[in-house]
Each structure stands twice: as C-alpha cells, then as structure tokens.
C-alpha cells in the first residue's frame, strides 16, 4: 500500500509526463525537419505510454482496496 506522500509524488509524475508529451507534440508540429519531427513524436508517444502504464497500475491498486 502506498502512503499519501507516495501517491502525491505519483500524481506529480503523471502530470509531468502529460505535460512532457504535450510539449513534445507541440514542438514536433512546429518543426520542418522530418527527422527531428519524428524523433519528438516518438518521445511524446513514449511519455504517453509511461502515463498510461502508471495510471493503469494506480487504478488497479485502487480497485484492490
């Protein structure tokens, strides 16, 4: 079981991952260089995957309580 502090830290992490993905997508859309655009899009996708994975685990843990 996670402490309240640990839950807050995970929520902060999730917020940062979402912000990171949005920022990377924004800059990818601004870029004309196709290689750079692709790299930023892949990084944004990885951030979104991290967000979804952590969210899934947190939701599964809440369902157990």
N, C-alpha and C positions, 0 to 999 in steps of 0.2 A: 504494500500500500504506500502511496506517495504522500509526503507531507504537503501542507498547504503551500509552503515555500517552493517545493519542487514543482507543484502544479503551476504556480505563477511563473516560474522560470520556463517551463514548457510552453505556456501560453505566450510568453515573450518571444521564445524561439519561433513559434508558429507565425506570429506577427512579422517577425523579421524575415522569415522565409517567403511569406506572401509579398512583402514589400520588395524583397530582392527580385522575385520573379517578375513583378510588375515593372520594376525599374529596368531590368534587363530587356524585357519585351519592348519597352518604350525606346530604349537606345537602339535596339535591333531595327525597329521601324524607321528610325532616323538615319540609319547607315545606308550608304550607297554601295559599299563594298560587300559583295555577296559572301565572301569567306568570313568576314567579320560578323555579318548579319547572321549567318548560320551558326557560328560559334556562340553568339549571345543568345540565340533562340534555344540552342541545346542546353546552355547553362540555366536559362529560365525554366526549361522543361524539367531539369534535374531538381531545381528548387521547388517546383510544384509537386514533383514526386515525393520529395522529402516531407513537404507539408502534408500530403495525403497519407503517407505512411505513419507519421507521428499521430495525426488526427485519428486514423483508424485504430491504432493501439490505445490511445486515450479513451476513445468511445467504447472499445471492447472492455477495457478495465472498468469503466463506469457501469457497464451492463452487469458486471460480476458483483458489484456491491449491493 
